[in-house]
Amino acid sequence: MQFWPEHIDLNCMNIQKRQIATRSGKQICFVSPVARKQCFEQEYESKIYLTGQVQTRTKSWHDFFNALVWHIFPRAKAVLNQLHYQARLSESLNGIKHRSALRDAATLFDESGVIVVSSQKVLMQLLKDFEWKKLFWQQRKAVLSSMRFFVFGHGLYEKALDPYVGMTGKGIIFNVKEAFFTQDLSDQLHSIDLMLEPFLLKTLSSSSDLTPVPLLGYPGWGEDNNIETYYENKKYFRDRHKSDRIP
């Protein structure tokens, strides 16, 4: 990137034209990282929750995409931050050394999350059943017209700079009305943010609540998936195992 945005640039963005704040009511502000050993209150997620300050490295794709996601999905990001803060607070007060399943799931979605929306339940079921060839090839036209994939995870955005076979997101699936697809992008993103908020607060409990999404299978991602045999790579488009829980 020839021009890397500074913190002031990240703070001046207003993609959704709505205030970005934590669930503790603190306005989000992107700041330079603190390079020292930190107490609980100064840890990354704690500092966000308590002060609104998101420690952000300059010239870092990872942190740049994280800032963008805060602007695009502010409610969902605020919930994830609250989940991390509450989990760390409990760990600190009770001397717990291991991370909870919920905290692991929150991290996984924060880094690699994908939101899948569709007005056709049959397509949603094919995704949940790992029927990749049926979904992405046999139902190709239906996927393009009645299904959308929105990348959430900032780590996944960074990987997409140099995509590779094996790049997989962790999906949350929502059933929407057909009218969703006639909305402009800004309204679609806001609608998704509103759907994510209660899901993350009340439904997410472990990483098994997230569905694997092999992103390179999406029709038109690249020229390679324009042929049927592309979807026969079982190392990437793997079958669902008995141990795979259906969200």
Residue pairs with C-beta under 8 A, 6 or more apart in sequence:
4 58
4 59
4 64
5 64
6 58
7 30
7 31
7 32
7 56
7 58
10 30
10 56
10 64
10 67
11 29
11 30
13 67
13 68
13 71
14 71
15 68
15 71
15 72
15 186
16 71
16 72
16 74
16 186
16 189
16 190
16 193
18 74
18 190
19 27
19 74
20 27
20 28
20 70
20 71
20 74
21 27
21 28
21 52
21 74
21 78
22 28
22 48
22 49
22 52
22 78
22 81
22 82
23 49
23 78
23 79
23 81
23 82
24 49
24 50
24 82
26 48
26 49
26 50
26 51
26 52
27 52
28 48
28 52
28 54
28 70
28 74
29 52
29 53
29 54
30 53
30 54
30 56
30 67
31 53
31 54
31 55
31 56
32 55
32 56
32 57
32 58
33 55
33 56
33 57
34 42
34 55
40 46
40 88
40 89
40 92
41 47
41 50
43 88
44 55
45 81
45 84
45 85
45 88
46 85
46 88
46 89
47 53
47 55
48 54
48 81
48 85
49 81
49 82
49 84
49 85
50 85
54 66
54 67
54 70
56 63
56 64
56 66
56 67
57 63
61 157
61 158
61 161
62 154
62 155
62 158
63 154
65 154
65 155
65 157
65 158
66 154
68 154
68 157
69 77
69 152
69 153
69 154
69 157
70 77
72 189
72 193
73 152
73 189
73 192
73 193
73 196
74 193
75 193
75 194
75 196
75 197
76 152
76 193
76 196
76 197
76 200
77 110
79 196
79 197
79 200
79 201
80 106
80 109
80 110
80 200
83 102
83 103
83 106
83 200
84 103
84 106
84 107
87 99
87 100
87 102
87 103
87 106
88 103
90 96
90 100
91 97
91 99
91 100
101 205
101 206
101 207
102 204
102 205
102 206
104 206
104 207
105 204
105 205
105 206
105 207
105 209
105 210
106 200
106 204
108 170
108 207
108 210
109 152
109 153
109 170
109 172
109 200
109 204
109 210
110 152
110 153
110 154
110 155
111 153
111 154
111 155
111 156
112 153
112 155
112 156
112 168
112 169
112 170
113 151
113 152
113 153
113 156
113 169
113 170
113 171
113 172
113 210
114 149
114 150
114 151
114 152
114 153
114 156
114 169
114 170
114 171
114 172
114 213
114 215
115 149
115 150
115 152
115 171
115 172
115 173
115 174
115 192
115 196
116 124
116 127
116 147
116 148
116 149
116 150
116 171
116 172
116 173
116 174
116 211
116 213
117 147
117 148
117 150
117 173
117 174
117 175
117 176
117 180
117 192
118 124
118 146
118 147
118 148
118 173
118 174
118 175
118 176
119 146
119 147
119 175
119 176
119 177
119 178
119 180
119 181
120 142
120 146
120 147
121 175
122 139
123 135
123 139
123 142
123 143
123 146
123 147
124 173
124 175
126 134
126 135
126 139
127 135
127 171
127 173
127 211
127 213
128 173
128 211
128 246
128 247
129 240
129 246
130 212
130 237
130 238
130 239
130 240
130 244
132 214
132 217
132 231
132 237
133 228
133 231
133 232
133 237
135 143
135 217
136 143
136 217
136 218
136 219
136 225
136 231
137 228
137 231
140 219
143 218
143 219
144 219
144 220
145 181
146 178
146 181
148 181
148 188
149 169
149 171
149 213
149 215
149 218
150 188
150 189
150 192
151 157
151 160
151 169
151 215
152 196
153 169
153 170
156 167
156 169
156 215
159 167
160 167
160 215
163 215
163 216
163 221
163 222
165 216
165 233
165 236
166 235
166 236
167 214
167 215
167 216
168 212
168 213
168 214
168 215
169 212
169 213
169 215
170 207
170 210
170 211
170 212
170 213
171 210
171 211
171 212
171 213
172 196
172 199
172 209
172 210
172 211
172 247
173 211
173 247
174 192
174 195
174 199
176 191
180 188
180 191
183 191
203 209
208 245
208 247
209 247
210 247
211 247
214 236
214 237
215 221
216 222
216 224
216 225
216 236
217 225
217 230
217 231
217 236
217 237
218 225
219 225
220 226
224 230
225 231
231 237
